[in-house]
């Protein structure tokens, strides 16, 4: 006769591997490490690539066109005539030319290439778009400012692709 009874008919299975909570915790840890590694890798790529200067080339060219026009009286006068928004700050062309003459020494060192990521990180460069919704309709404005090495700040604001304001301080 066998020694099996009603309480010995089964054997407890031997547990192998990690418990469920351990597997869940390990999955979360691996996901976290992958997320951090991908963020660090993306940040490294942005800092060490020319991605940001390439994106800024078009807008930098418009800023450069304004600063180049201000270098001469003829260019400044042409800029004033082509952009009616400048008439608000300087009602006459003579006043604008006088202001442009004061700005020229500071604009001589304006860089020809867009700022690097390190310059962007220092806060020497700002850029922004705005859409104004009003009674006559929508207007889009774009503003760019750059701090030169001497400490002067050059700020230009465009409205609908026309220069509306120039500030150099």
C-alpha positions, 0 to 999 in steps of 0.5 A, a space after each residue: 500500500 502506498 503512503 499517500 493520503 489526502 494531504 500528501 497528494 500534491 507537491 509544492 512546485 519549486 519557484 524559479 526566477 524573480 518574483 513579479 514585483 522584481 521583474 516590474 522594477 527591473 523593467 522600470 529601471 531599464 526604461 529609465 536608463 534608456 530614457 536618460 541615455 537617449 536624452 543625453 545622447 540627443 543633447 550631446 548631438 545638438 551641442 556638438 553639431 551645426 544643427 542650430 546654426 543651420 536653422 538660423 541661417 535664413 533669419 540671421 541673413 535678414 538681421 545681417 541685411 539690416 545691419 549691413 544697410 545701416 553701415 552707410 547713409 545710402 543703405 540706411 536711407 533705402 532701409 528707411 524708405 522701404 520700411 514704413 514701420 521705422 517712421 514711428 520712432 523716427 518721423 523723418 529720414 534725417 532723424 533716422 540717418 542721424 540715429 544710424 550714424 550713432 549706431 555704426 561704431 557698435 555694428 562694425 563687429 556684428 558677426 557674419 555667421 549665426 551664433 553657436 550653441 554656446 553663445 545661445 546658451 549664454 543668453 547673448 541671442 534671443 529670437 521670437 515670433 508673435 501673431 497679433 489678432 486684432 480688428 483689421 486682421 492678423 499680423 505676424 511679427 518676428 524679433 531678434 536680438 543679439 548682444 555684441 562682445 562689447 556689451 551692446 544689444 542689437 534688436 530688430 523687430 519685423 512686422 509682416 517681413 518689414 522692419 518695424 523697429 531697430 534698437 541698439 543700446 
